[in-house]
Amino acid sequence: MSNPAPLLLVISAPSGGGKTTLCHQLLANNPNITRAITCTTRPPRPGEKDGVDYYFLDAETFLKRVQAGHFLEHATVYGHSYGTLKSEILEKLRSGKDVFLSVDVQGVASICERASADPELKEALVTVFLTPASIGELEARLRKRNSDSEEVIQTRLGKAREEIAQWPHFQYLIISTSIDEDLRRMQAIIEAEKMRTIRAKAPVVD
């Protein structure tokens, strides 16, 4: 029997929520899952390669792609633009790969809106929000990293409160506890989605 239709796994979390670690674990434990490569106007950092880490575009090219409607979502962060090409997602899905995409809550809203008008994306889309059980636990994680000033921590917490309030708009909520448990719950979501009748292949009855 052929495999179920591939998934577009869109994961969002507040800063310190465990999203980056979960994404790395997903890639390491699932050979059929691939990362969507996003576009950016920022210059490559040492060791980064075009088409591997990002698609590096100049600002004019990026803007033309925005105007042409090529992006499922895009945003400007600290003076540089980032975006996810619809063609990038569809190419990977059509190759039979599950695709994961890590974006902020505004990006998820944009993707959901675009997917609602595209049957192929709508069928593949699975949205997951990952967060610790409380702001207090999230603050403890940020402080444990010991990489941000007090001002930055408070800014991150303020934004996190706004992001966490959006969790009801996602299909799944994972309360982050440990690396292993977060991965186990994400794997359970993937397995359940693979068995949904909208993606399953009909059993042979003759």
C-alpha positions in Angstrom: 0.0 0.0 0.0 1.2 3.5 -0.7 2.0 5.9 2.1 -0.5 8.4 3.4 -0.4 11.9 1.9 2.4 14.0 3.3 2.0 16.6 6.0 2.9 20.3 6.3 3.8 20.6 10.0 3.7 24.2 11.1 5.1 24.7 14.6 5.1 27.9 16.6 6.2 28.7 20.2 7.2 31.7 22.3 10.9 32.4 22.7 12.3 29.8 25.1 9.4 27.4 24.4 11.5 24.6 23.0 10.6 24.9 19.3 14.2 24.8 18.0 15.1 21.8 20.0 11.9 20.0 19.0 12.5 20.7 15.3 16.1 19.3 15.5 14.7 16.2 17.2 12.1 15.7 14.5 14.7 15.9 11.8 17.0 13.5 13.6 14.3 10.9 14.3 12.2 11.1 11.1 14.0 10.5 7.8 10.9 11.4 5.8 10.6 14.9 7.4 12.4 17.7 5.7 12.8 21.4 6.7 11.3 24.1 4.5 14.1 26.5 3.4 13.0 30.1 3.8 14.1 33.2 2.0 15.9 36.1 3.6 17.4 39.4 2.7 20.1 39.3 5.4 23.6 38.5 4.2 24.9 34.9 4.7 26.7 34.2 8.0 30.0 32.3 7.9 29.4 28.8 6.7 25.9 29.3 5.5 25.1 28.2 2.0 22.4 29.5 -0.4 19.7 26.9 -1.0 20.8 24.9 2.1 20.4 27.3 5.1 18.3 30.0 3.3 17.6 31.3 -0.1 19.5 34.6 0.1 17.7 37.3 -1.9 18.4 41.0 -2.4 15.7 43.4 -1.2 14.4 44.2 -4.6 14.0 40.5 -5.6 12.3 39.8 -2.3 9.8 42.7 -2.8 9.0 41.5 -6.3 8.2 38.1 -4.9 5.9 39.6 -2.2 4.1 41.6 -4.9 3.7 38.5 -7.1 2.1 36.6 -4.2 4.8 33.9 -4.1 5.1 33.8 -0.3 2.8 31.9 2.1 4.0 34.2 4.9 6.7 36.9 5.2 7.9 39.3 7.8 10.6 41.9 8.5 12.7 41.3 11.6 15.5 43.7 12.7 15.7 45.2 9.3 15.8 42.0 7.3 12.9 40.2 5.5 12.1 36.6 5.8 9.5 34.5 3.9 8.3 31.1 2.9 7.8 30.3 -0.7 4.6 28.4 -1.6 6.6 26.7 -4.4 9.2 25.5 -1.8 6.4 23.8 0.2 4.5 22.3 -2.7 7.7 20.9 -4.3 8.6 19.0 -1.1 5.1 17.8 -0.4 4.8 16.5 -4.0 8.0 14.5 -3.6 6.3 12.6 -0.8 8.1 14.3 2.1 6.5 15.6 5.2 7.6 19.3 5.6 8.0 21.2 8.9 8.0 24.9 9.1 8.9 27.0 12.2 7.2 30.4 12.2 5.7 32.9 14.6 2.0 33.1 15.3 1.4 35.8 12.7 3.1 33.6 10.1 0.8 30.7 11.0 -2.2 32.9 10.6 -1.0 33.9 7.1 -0.3 30.3 6.1 -3.8 29.2 7.3 -5.4 31.9 5.3 -3.5 31.0 2.2 -4.1 27.3 2.7 -7.9 27.8 3.1 -7.9 28.7 -0.6 -5.6 26.0 -1.8 -6.9 22.4 -1.5 -3.5 20.8 -1.6 -2.1 22.9 1.2 -5.3 22.7 3.2 -5.2 18.9 3.1 -1.6 18.8 4.3 -1.7 21.5 6.9 -1.2 20.6 10.6 -0.6 23.5 13.1 1.0 23.0 16.5 1.6 25.4 19.3 4.3 24.5 21.9 4.7 26.3 25.2 5.6 25.7 28.8 2.7 25.5 31.3 3.1 29.0 32.6 4.9 32.3 32.0 6.8 31.7 35.2 8.3 28.5 33.7 9.1 30.2 30.5 10.9 33.0 32.4 12.9 30.4 34.2 14.0 28.9 30.9 15.0 32.3 29.5 17.1 33.1 32.6 18.7 29.6 32.5 20.1 30.4 29.0 22.0 33.3 30.6 22.3 35.0 27.2 19.9 37.9 27.5 19.8 41.2 29.5 17.0 41.9 31.9 15.5 44.3 29.4 15.5 41.6 26.6 14.0 39.0 28.9 11.1 41.3 29.8 10.6 42.2 26.1 10.5 38.5 25.3 8.0 37.7 28.1 5.7 40.5 27.0 5.7 39.2 23.4 5.3 35.6 24.8 2.1 36.6 26.6 0.6 37.9 23.3 1.7 34.7 21.4 0.4 32.3 24.1 -3.0 33.9 23.9 -3.3 32.7 20.3 -3.1 29.0 21.2 -6.8 28.3 20.6 -6.3 29.1 16.9 -4.0 26.0 16.5 -5.1 22.5 15.9 -2.8 21.1 18.6 -1.3 22.4 21.8 1.8 20.7 23.4 2.6 21.7 26.9 6.4 21.5 26.9 8.0 19.5 29.7 11.1 17.7 28.5 12.9 17.1 25.2 11.9 13.5 25.1 8.3 14.1 26.1 7.8 17.0 23.6 9.1 14.8 20.8 6.9 11.9 21.9 3.8 14.1 21.8 4.7 15.5 18.5 5.3 12.0 17.1 1.8 11.1 18.4 0.3 14.0 16.5 2.0 13.0 13.3 0.9 9.4 13.6 -2.7 10.4 14.3 -2.8 12.8 11.4 -1.4 10.1 9.1 -4.4 8.0 10.0 -7.1 10.6 9.3 -9.4 9.5 6.6 -8.7 12.6 4.5 -5.2 11.3 4.0 -5.5 7.5 4.3 -5.4 5.2 1.3 -8.4 2.9 0.9 -7.9 -0.6 2.3 -8.0 -3.4 -0.2 -11.3 -5.4 0.1 -11.1 -7.8 -2.8 
